[in-house]
Amino acid sequence: MVMLFVVIVPLRAQKCIKPHSMTGSTSFAVVTDNKTWVKCQDQIIAYQSLLTDEENLPTFILYDEWKTPEAIKKEIKNLYKKSRLEGVVFIGDIPIPMIRKAQHLTSAFKMNEEKYPWIESSVPSDRFYDDFNLEFDFLKKDSIENFYYYDLAIKSPQHIHCDIYSGRIKPVDNGTDPYEQINHYLQKVIVEHRSKNKHDQFFSYTGDGSYSNALMAWTPEAFTLREQMPNVFDTTGRAKFFRYSFYKYPKETIMNQMKREDLDFAIFHEHGTPDRQYISAIPNTIYLKEHIEQLKQDKRNYMRRLKGNPKAITDFKQEQAKLGLDSTWYAGFDVKEIKEADSLLDLKTGIILQDVTAMKPNARMVIFDACYNGDFREKDYIAGRYIFSEGKTVAAFANTVNVLQDKQANELLGLLGMGARIGQWAQLTNILESHVIGDPTFHFESNYNDVNALDLFSSPYQEKAMLRLLNSPYADIQNFALHQLYRHHYASISQLLKHTFETSNFATVRYTSLALLIKKNDDNLRQILKRSIHDPNEFIRRTTINYMGKVGDPEYLPLLQEEYKENEFSQREAFDIKMAEKMFSYPSLIEEIFKPDAKERWRISIISSLKNTNVQDEINRFLDILHSPKESDSIKTHLLQALAWYTFSIHKEEIISACKHLMNESKNSKMVREEAKRTYYRLKNSQS
């Protein structure tokens, strides 16, 4: 047994337990609160000992009654400067930053911050702690919860570039003592670290509604993952891909997969809430009797939702009567036995919190490509249930708010099979809402004799070494090199990315090249889109279509129309092309914006839609509204907010120029000047 001699050093008000050895090339930190430290210190120290002595990762422990997130961030940054901190884990009751005015840093979240309560319209995000460049303005502390509200500062960088990785170990409301949960979890973590398990058993599930149920969007996953994880497709490994349509009710089959003792890794592409994974929908019916029973169940459920609203119930009955449906179609909606039977059928379509506890999942890591499954502002949440179960799951990667389906959920996953820590992988792929739930230091043993990702991450950056890695036979080693060259501002990065896209035989490498060019947002991006629209990979084509619309170059229109003819049976592509075409011209609805006699609320609603649909051909008229003395401040501020989403537009410089004029014009109201300034810096600072 390794004995760890710790030294407790006062660090201002908080205490710091230093590692007894600093032989590692980087370090790590545990941040916890006083009560968690008192109740769990033996296990926390055991975890520190494991990382320091067995994994050569010197680990600090910081504990305090933390009053603000700023206090935590200050200590993290000090350790980063002095001890080459690579990551941090928050254990227990640690302040949760709630971020506002930063929805462009999410993949999909666009809740109205003025209309909805702050607790709902803010994004819980630890990018506050792990991205040192982002700047925030403190607003207030929640009166009840340990939430701290911040605006993203006007002059802050407008892109995520994490300096360290982070994870959260926050107990759930599962009926057991929260400190027992933490102690039990850390014991499990130590066992799994020592197991030296290799990543060779993989499971992917795609639920109803993912990718609009389009088969042409689903089938490429196996091909791209074969590029990233060749070991799980060989004679000793195994990869399984399930889809909601394989079974009438697939829930039990999925849970049996998650119980497998040998399962290393699982990913769920599905819809979600904090307390549910939406696995499947009502199954398709074939016979008339099944059609009728299904419709009756649907009508009963609808009636239950209307309970307590007599007028709505009356209106519903009248609507059904017009369709020729009498009361027999929803009879029994309030009968106990029928309600219970309908409820049981509904439960067969989703995995809920209690199911996770009963399931005892064994996949060491689980990715939830879903909305809200990682929402740690809640007392209980799906990802938390997975790691605190009695199974072997030690880490999850999940989202605190809703998330876009049209994104690359599998990016760089091959690095995990090569031994990278989960946090190291997440550091390269994070968005505002994505988080490691659990131990971010966990890693699999490399399943390859000739590469170990831990060594790659721990070695000092060397440009020549990264350029050599571009010749690696492994797709995600090449992708790692591209990311490192990009992060370290390699002088010819844009041209390199363009060349790599044009020459690589790996779809995943081409995607990484395109994704990094999107971050560069320069002329090479606008040129490569003309080529990537013809890429063999469906997801690359879809990504291209979306950005063609965002850029708005008229040269793209014939290419979009040609692609529609070539792949009209590719559902997601066809949909995205129709949406992209609206960005070039959308006259019927957009014209309402320019009617001063229309209701302001209606005009604002259409203006807000420009955040999703960056209509390009009306820019001059939009700017005329901003300069018009006849338009209200409300119209102008909402239009400025919408134009802030024109990051890729060929008209971006025109918008920037207009904003500069507005924010410096004293006759404009403070509200308009402030919003013009925010949009100005959003567009100026968006390129990374």
Rosetta blueprint (number, residue, H / E / L):
1 M L
2 V L
3 M L
4 L L
5 F L
6 V L
7 V E
8 I E
9 V E
10 P E
11 L E
12 R L
13 A L
14 Q E
15 K E
16 C E
17 I E
18 K E
19 P L
20 H L
21 S L
22 M L
23 T L
24 G L
25 S L
26 T L
27 S E
28 F E
29 A E
30 V E
31 V E
32 T E
33 D E
34 N H
35 K H
36 T H
37 W H
38 V H
39 K H
40 C H
41 Q H
42 D H
43 Q H
44 I H
45 I H
46 A H
47 Y H
48 Q H
49 S H
50 L H
51 L H
52 T H
53 D H
54 E H
55 E L
56 N L
57 L L
58 P L
59 T E
60 F E
61 I E
62 L E
63 Y E
64 D E
65 E L
66 W L
67 K L
68 T L
69 P H
70 E H
71 A H
72 I H
73 K H
74 K H
75 E H
76 I H
77 K H
78 N H
79 L H
80 Y H
81 K H
82 K H
83 S H
84 R L
85 L E
86 E E
87 G E
88 V E
89 V E
90 F E
91 I E
92 G L
93 D L
94 I L
95 P L
96 I E
97 P E
98 M E
99 I E
100 R E
101 K L
102 A L
103 Q H
104 H H
105 L H
106 T L
107 S L
108 A L
109 F L
110 K L
111 M L
112 N L
113 E L
114 E L
115 K L
116 Y L
117 P L
118 W H
119 I H
120 E H
121 S H
122 S L
123 V E
124 P E
125 S L
126 D L
127 R H
128 F H
129 Y H
130 D H
131 D L
132 F L
133 N L
134 L L
135 E L
136 F E
137 D E
138 F E
139 L E
140 K E
141 K E
142 D L
143 S L
144 I L
145 E L
146 N L
147 F E
148 Y E
149 Y E
150 Y E
151 D E
152 L E
153 A L
154 I L
155 K L
156 S L
157 P L
158 Q L
159 H L
160 I L
161 H L
162 C L
163 D L
164 I L
165 Y E
166 S E
167 G E
168 R E
169 I E
170 K L
171 P L
172 V L
173 D L
174 N L
175 G L
176 T L
177 D L
178 P H
179 Y H
180 E H
181 Q H
182 I H
183 N H
184 H H
185 Y H
186 L H
187 Q H
188 K H
189 V H
190 I H
191 V H
192 E H
193 H H
194 R H
195 S L
196 K L
197 N L
198 K E
199 H L
200 D L
201 Q E
202 F E
203 F E
204 S E
205 Y E
206 T E
207 G L
208 D L
209 G L
210 S H
211 Y H
212 S H
213 N H
214 A L
215 L H
216 M H
217 A H
218 W H
219 T L
220 P H
221 E H
222 A H
223 F H
224 T H
225 L H
226 R H
227 E H
228 Q H
229 M L
230 P H
231 N H
232 V H
233 F H
234 D L
235 T L
236 T L
237 G L
238 R E
239 A E
240 K E
241 F E
242 F E
243 R E
244 Y H
245 S H
246 F H
247 Y L
248 K L
249 Y L
250 P L
251 K H
252 E H
253 T H
254 I H
255 M H
256 N H
257 Q H
258 M H
259 K L
260 R L
261 E L
262 D L
263 L L
264 D L
265 F E
266 A E
267 I E
268 F E
269 H E
270 E L
271 H E
272 G E
273 T E
274 P L
275 D L
276 R E
277 Q E
278 Y E
279 I L
280 S L
281 A L
282 I L
283 P L
284 N L
285 T L
286 I L
287 Y L
288 L H
289 K H
290 E H
291 H H
292 I H
293 E H
294 Q H
295 L H
296 K H
297 Q H
298 D H
299 K H
300 R H
301 N H
302 Y H
303 M H
304 R H
305 R H
306 L L
307 K L
308 G L
309 N L
310 P H
311 K H
312 A H
313 I H
314 T H
315 D H
316 F H
317 K H
318 Q H
319 E H
320 Q H
321 A H
322 K H
323 L L
324 G L
325 L L
326 D L
327 S H
328 T H
329 W H
330 Y L
331 A L
332 G L
333 F L
334 D L
335 V L
336 K H
337 E H
338 I H
339 K H
340 E H
341 A H
342 D H
343 S H
344 L H
345 L H
346 D H
347 L H
348 K L
349 T L
350 G E
351 I E
352 I E
353 L H
354 Q H
355 D H
356 V H
357 T H
358 A H
359 M H
360 K L
361 P L
362 N L
363 A L
364 R L
365 M E
366 V E
367 I E
368 F E
369 D E
370 A L
371 C L
372 Y L
373 N L
374 G L
375 D L
376 F L
377 R L
378 E L
379 K L
380 D L
381 Y L
382 I H
383 A H
384 G H
385 R H
386 Y H
387 I H
388 F L
389 S L
390 E L
391 G L
392 K L
393 T L
394 V L
395 A E
396 A E
397 F E
398 A E
399 N E
400 T L
401 V L
402 N L
403 V L
404 L L
405 Q L
406 D L
407 K L
408 Q L
409 A L
410 N L
411 E L
412 L L
413 L L
414 G H
415 L H
416 L H
417 G H
418 M L
419 G L
420 A L
421 R L
422 I H
423 G H
424 Q H
425 W H
426 A H
427 Q H
428 L H
429 T H
430 N L
431 I L
432 L L
433 E L
434 S E
435 H E
436 V E
437 I E
438 G E
439 D L
440 P L
441 T L
442 F L
443 H L
444 F L
445 E E
446 S L
447 N L
448 Y L
449 N L
450 D L
451 V L
452 N L
453 A H
454 L H
455 D H
456 L H
457 F H
458 S H
459 S L
460 P L
461 Y L
462 Q L
463 E H
464 K H
465 A H
466 M H
467 L H
468 R H
469 L H
470 L L
471 N L
472 S L
473 P L
474 Y L
475 A H
476 D H
477 I H
478 Q H
479 N H
480 F H
481 A H
482 L H
483 H H
484 Q H
485 L H
486 Y H
487 R H
488 H L
489 H L
490 Y L
491 A L
492 S L
493 I H
494 S H
495 Q H
496 L H
497 L H
498 K H
499 H H
500 T H
501 F H
502 E H
503 T H
504 S L
505 N L
506 F L
507 A H
508 T H
509 V H
510 R H
511 Y H
512 T H
513 S H
514 L H
515 A H
516 L H
517 L H
518 I H
519 K H
520 K H
521 N L
522 D L
523 D H
524 N H
525 L H
526 R H
527 Q H
528 I H
529 L H
530 K H
531 R H
532 S H
533 I L
534 H L
535 D L
536 P L
537 N L
538 E H
539 F H
540 I H
541 R H
542 R H
543 T H
544 T H
545 I H
546 N H
547 Y H
548 M H
549 G H
550 K H
551 V H
552 G L
553 D L
554 P L
555 E L
556 Y H
557 L H
558 P H
559 L H
560 L H
561 Q H
562 E H
563 E H
564 Y H
565 K H
566 E H
567 N L
568 E L
569 F L
570 S L
571 Q H
572 R H
573 E H
574 A H
575 F H
576 D H
577 I H
578 K H
579 M H
580 A H
581 E H
582 K H
583 M H
584 F H
585 S L
586 Y L
587 P H
588 S H
589 L H
590 I H
591 E H
592 E H
593 I H
594 F H
595 K L
596 P L
597 D L
598 A L
599 K L
600 E H
601 R H
602 W H
603 R H
604 I H
605 S H
606 I H
607 I H
608 S H
609 S H
610 L L
611 K L
612 N L
613 T L
614 N L
615 V L
616 Q L
617 D L
618 E L
619 I H
620 N H
621 R H
622 F H
623 L H
624 D H
625 I H
626 L H
627 H H
628 S L
629 P L
630 K L
631 E L
632 S L
633 D H
634 S H
635 I H
636 K H
637 T H
638 H H
639 L H
640 L H
641 Q H
642 A H
643 L H
644 A L
645 W L
646 Y L
647 T L
648 F L
649 S L
650 I L
651 H L
652 K H
653 E H
654 E H
655 I H
656 I H
657 S H
658 A H
659 C H
660 K H
661 H H
662 L H
663 M H
664 N H
665 E L
666 S L
667 K L
668 N L
669 S L
670 K H
671 M H
672 V H
673 R H
674 E H
675 E H
676 A H
677 K H
678 R H
679 T H
680 Y H
681 Y H
682 R H
683 L H
684 K H
685 N L
686 S L
687 Q L
688 S L
